[in-house]
Amino acid sequence: MWIRVAALEEIPVGSAKVFTVEGRRIALTRVGDQVFAFGDVCTHDDGPLAEGKLEGYVIQCPRHGARFDIRTGRVLRLPAVVPIPVYEVRVDAEGVWVNPEPTRGR
């Protein structure tokens, strides 16, 4: 199932914007020509991950510095040990679509 979340122009480059999709807080961002979607929750302490610093494909939690790869959800730095959920994204002329079931992560 795919859900239209936003127009491409609404998705920021270099930071993340949070949308509620099927009851889940999902952050979207653009890196180059690609759009990525990941859960807006640090698996270390449930903090708002989208408020963190984004560098390339890496987001850093603003609370304790855990780092995650937004493409895979993989943990890159402690204190987190559990991957974050990531979601499939599709972009077409009608906008940005997200599959609300995570493909990886928790």
N, C-alpha and C positions, 0 to 999 in steps of 0.2 A: 504494500500500500504506500503510495506517495502522497505527500501533502505539500501544497504550495505554501511557502512560508513568507516570501518577500520578493520584491523586484531586485534584480541584480544590483541596481544603484544603491539600494539600502544596506548592502553588505560592505562593511568597511575593509580597507586595506591597512594592515599594520595594527589592528586592534580587533576586538570581537564584539558582537552585538548579540544579546540574548533574546530568544523567542521561546514561547511556551508552545510545544507541539505535543498533542495527545497527553497533556499533563506533565510532560518532561521539560525541564529547562535546558534548552539546547543553544549553544553558542555557535554563531557562524562568523567566518572571516574569509578574506581573500588573500591568497599568496600568489602573486603573479596572475596568471589567467585561471587559476583553480580556486574553487570554493570548498571549504572544509567545515564540517560540523562535529562538535564534540560536546559531551555533557558539561554543564556549568557547575561542576562540583568537584572539588579536590578530594581524592579518595583518602587523604590523610586525615582531614578534619571536617569534611563537608563544606568547606569555605567556597566562596564565589570565584571560581577559577577564571572566568572571563574578565575579571577586573585586573588580572595579572598582566605582566609584561610579555608581549609576543615578539619573538625574534625568529624570522623565517618560519620553520615548522615546529618551533618549540614555544610552549606557553609555560610561564613560571607563576606558581601560586603566590599571591601577594602576602599571604600570612606567614608561611614558614619556608618558602623557597623551593618546594618540590617542583620538579620540571617534568613535562610530558611531551611526547611527540603527538601532534594533533592529527597526523595521518594514520597512526596505528593505535594510539592510546597508551603506548608503552611508557613506563616510568623511566626517566633519565637521571633523576636525582632524588635521594632521600629528602625528607622523611617518609614520603609515600612509598608503598610497596605494591599497591594494587593499581593496575592500569585504569585509565578513564574510559568511559564508553565513547565510541566514535560512530558516526552515522553516514550512510551513503547519501550523496548529494547528486542531483541532476539539475542542469541549467538549460533552459530553452527560451524561446521568444516570450513565453508567458511568465517566466520568472525562475526563482530558485525553489526547488522541490527537495524535501527530505523524507527518507524512509524512517519512521519513528522507532523502528526496532534496531538496537545497536548491532553493529557488525563485529565489534571487538570490545574488549574492556569489560567492565563489571556489569 
